[in-house]
């Protein structure tokens, strides 16, 4: 049985009737429970109703239009387009920008939504090893007359590692490929001003197209987006079936996301707190002798290996008052089960220290550390 949430998701959350420290949510900046975000969402619901009940090409609201403009500004791109989710955006990109006779080049550890988009596309898919640009170039250099699209997570969701965007940009220019980067775990999380992987690596303005979500750093509201070159966004707008044949996100969701993005763009305080909490958590876990993946991203995978032990670890932690879900096959390969801890700007220093102590106690009980 899945745990039942009984209130707002924040640093501490009611789970199955008890208060626990939440360390498994994507609420990176703590905006899911922010008062201003909620108030503006509620105001939009009162003004526009529960939903627009219209497909995006038919009509829109000023909120949706302003949110698109703000997302384009945030990423330093020409234009942006809203979707119900980043899953829809990724599928639309793969199925619209390339087709029969074309090729997609996809990182082996890309998010499931990218994988599904590749499977649904009429284009041929070439899967290169995770962040292995020599392998990617081997595929790109093969003679091919069709269009080429390289797609990658900016930050890989199960590892917390970043794609090497500068060198990917160079490869795409050399071989005439479009570069698409999914910033779901990067936008609002890393880089100057939280502008994502490209900002962190100094290559803003050089990515053809971003996809992303409004459901993580931007407060947990429904929605995804594609932001990039005008011609690519226009093609997805005109021909993207996953854009056309679905109802738009609610005005309340658009208003909440717009408020969240304005907060992120106007104040770096939450981003700084998130970075400090991440460093403190990672240092504490390494001191315990646990195997931690990634480097400095808030995604902090604690590698366990055995799937049943990972589930036991999660259960023991919950008894300690900390919730971190176990990640097992088929989400990760057999033998690579883990707990994916995700600190938030909402957590205090005391919260992080309590989490480290709880993880240490639970890990000792199941024999993961001495």
N, C-alpha and C positions, 0 to 999 in steps of 0.2 A: 504493500500500500504506500502511495506517495504521501509525504507529510502535507498537512493542511495549514495554509497560512491564515492567520486570524486578524491581520491588520496591515498597516503600511510596512513595506520592506525598507528597512534602514539598517543602522549599525546593529541594533537588536530588533528582533522580530518575533511575534507570537507564532509559534509552530506547534501544532497539536496541543494547544492550550497552555503552553509554557513559553517564557521568554528565553530566547537563545541568541548568541552572537551569530549574525548571518555573514558567512564568509564564502558563499557559493553563488552569489547573485552577480549580475553584470552591472549593478548600480554603481559604477565607478566613482561618480562625483557626488553621490548621495542625492541626486536631483529627483528621484522617484517620489520622495516625500516632501519636496520643497514647497513651502506655502505659496510663493508667488506663482510657481508653475501650476499648482493645483487650482489656485484662484482664477488664473487666466483660462485654464481649461474649462472650468465650470462656467465662466462667463460666456465662453463661446458656445457651450452646450445650450445655455439659456437663450442665446441669440439665434442660433442656427438649427437647434434641435439635436437629436441624438445622432443623426447621420444625414449626409447630403442625398443619399439614395440615387445618386447619378454616377454614371461611368465618367472617368476623368476627361475624355475628349468632348463630352457634351456640355459641361459647364463646370465652374469652379467657384471658389470664394476668394476674397482678398487675402484671407489667412493662408490659404494654400499657395497663392501666388507669391506672397511675401516670404513664406518659408522657402520656396524654391530659390528666390533671389538671395536669401541669407545663406543657404547652403552653398550656392555658387560662390558667393563672397568668401565664405569660410574656407573653401578649398582652393580659392584663387582660380576658378574656372569660368568659362563663358556662360554656362547655363546648367540648370538642374531640373530633374523630373521626379515626382513623387510616386511611390509604390506602396502597396499594403505592407510589404516587408522587404528586407534585403534578399530573401530567398526569391521573391518574385522578380526583383531587379536583376539578380544574377542569371536567372533563367531567361529573362527577356533579352539580356545582353548576348548570351550565347546563342539564342535562337534567332535573333534579329540581325546582328551585325555580320554574321557569317552564315553560310548555308552549304548546300551541296557543291562539292568541288573545292571547298575552302578547308582550312585547318585551324584547330584550336590547340594551343600548347598550354597545358595545365600542370601546376605543381602537384606532386603526389599527395601532399598533406593539405591540399586546399579544403575549404569547408564543404560539407555535404551539398549545400545548395549550388555551389559551383560545379561539383561533380554531376549533380542531377541536370543542371543546365547543359553541360557538355553531352550527356546521354540523350537529351531531348533534341539537341541541335542536329541538323542534317549534315553538319560539318564533321570531318574526320578529327578525332582527338588523339593527340600525342601527349603522353604523361611522362614528365621528366622528374628525376629524383629530387627530393626536397632541397631547395636552394642550391641545386647543383647546376650552375650556369654553363659549365662545359657540356653537360648532358643536354641542356636546352639548346645550346648553339649547334650541337650535332644534329638535332631535329630541324632547327631553323635553316641550316645550310643545305639541306637536301633540296634538290631541284623541285620546284612546285610553282604552278602558274596561277593558282587561286589566291584568295585573300588569306592573311595570317593574323591570328589574334592570340596574344599571350595574356593569360589571366592568372593572378596570384593573390592570395591573402597578403595584406600589408603586414599584419601580425598574425601568426598561426595560432588558432584558438586553443589547441591542446598542448602547445609547447611554450608559447610566449616569445618565440623568436621572430625577428623581423626579416622580411625579404630584402635582398640587396638591390634596391631600386636604381641607384646610379648606373650600375653595370647592366641591369635589365633594360634601362632606357637606351644605353649604347647599343646593345644587341638588337633591340627592336628597330632602331634607326638603320643599323647596318643591313638588316634583312627585310625591311619594309613591313614590319608588323605593328598592329595596334596593341597598345599596352593598357590593360584594365587591372586596377588594384582595388580589392575589397578592404575597406577601412573600418569594418564593423568594430574591431577591437583596438582601433588606433585613434579614430576621430574623437576628440575630447579627452584623450588619455595620454598621448605622448607628443613630443615635439613642442616647439615654441608656441604658446597659446593653445596647446592641445590640438594643433592643426593636423596631426597625424604623421604617418610614416614618411611621407614626402618632405614635410617640414622638418622632421627629425634628421633627415638625411640630406637636407639642402637642395632638394630638387622640385620645389613647388613650381607649377607652371609647365612641367615637362611630362606630366602623365596625361595620356589621351582621355582616360575616363576612370572615374572612381565610382564604386558602389559603396553603400553604407547603410546603417540602420539608425533609427531614432529610438530604439528600444534598449539601448545600453547606457552609454555615458550621458545621453540626452534625456534621461528621466524615465525610461521604461514605457513610453507611449508607443502605440502601434505605428508602424510605418518604416519604409526604406526609401532609398533614393539612388539615382544615377546622376553624376555631375561631371561635366567635361566639355569637350569641344562641341560647338554649336551643331555641326553637321551630324555628329554621332547621336547627340541628344534628340535632334529633330527626327532622325531615322527611327529611333526607338519610339518616339511619340507617334509617328505616323504608321509604323508597321509592327510595333511590339504587341503581340497578342496578350501577354501577361500584363501589359499596361492598359490596353483598350477594354478587355473583357472582364472587368472587375470593378466593383464600386470603390470610389475614392476613400481615403482614410477620413475619419470623422473630423469635423471642424474642431471639436474638443482636442483631439489628438494633435492636429496641426498647431493649434494655439499653444498647447503645452510644450510641444517640441520647439516652437519659435521662442517661447520664453526661456527655455533651457539653453538654446544656442546663444541667445543674447546675454545670458548670465556668463556662459563660458567665454564669449568674446570680450566681455567687459571687465572680467576679474580673474586673475590667475591664482587666487587664494586656494580654491578647492583643488586645483591641479597640483599646487605645491604640497598641500596636505597629503594628497594621494601618493605623491612621490616619496614623501617622508615615511608614510605608513608602509609602503611597499618595501623600502630599504630596511626598515626595522623588522618587518616580518621575515624577510629573506635572511637577514643576519641571524635572527633568533633560531630559525629552522636549521640553518647550516651549523650553528653552534651545537645543536642537538645531535648532529651526525646524520641527518636525513639527506637523501639524495634529491636535490632540487633541480628542475630543468629551467631553461631560460636564463636571462641575465637580470634585467632591471624593469621588466614589464610587470604590472600588477598580477597578470596571470602567473601563478606560482604553483606549478605542478609538483606534487610530492610523489615521486615514483615508488610504487610498492611492488609491482610485478604480478603477483598472484591475485586473481580476481576475488576470491572469497576473503582473502586477508584484507584487501582494499575495502570490501563491504563491511567487514568486521571493524576495521579502523574507523570508518564513518559512523558506525553504530556506537562505538565506544566514545567517540568524540561528542556525539549528541548527548550521551549520558553526562558528559562534562559540561554541557551547556553551550556547545559550539556546533554549528551545522556546516559541514563541507561534504558535498555529495561525492560518492565514488564514481569514477569514470572507467568503464570496463568495455570489453568487446560487445558490440561491433563499433563503438565509437572510437576506440583505439585498438590496435592489434592485440591478439592473445599474448600474454606475458608482459604487457606494458600498462597494466591497470595502475591507476593513480587517483589521488585526491587533488582536485584543482582548487586551490585556495585563491580567493580574489578579494583583497582588501579594498576598502572604499574610503573616500574622503570623509565619509560620515563617521568612521571609527575614530576613537580617541587613542592616545598612547596607551592608556590603561587597558582598553579593549584589545589592542595588539599584544600586549604583554600577557593578558589573560589567555588569549588564543595560543600563544607559544607554550605557555605552561600546560594548557589542556592537551595540546598535541603531544608534548613530551610524555605526559602521564599515560595517554591512550596508546602511544607507540610502544612504551615499555610494557604495558599490560599484554599486548598481542605479540611481543617479542620482536618488534621491528628494529628496536635499538636496545642496547644494554641499559 
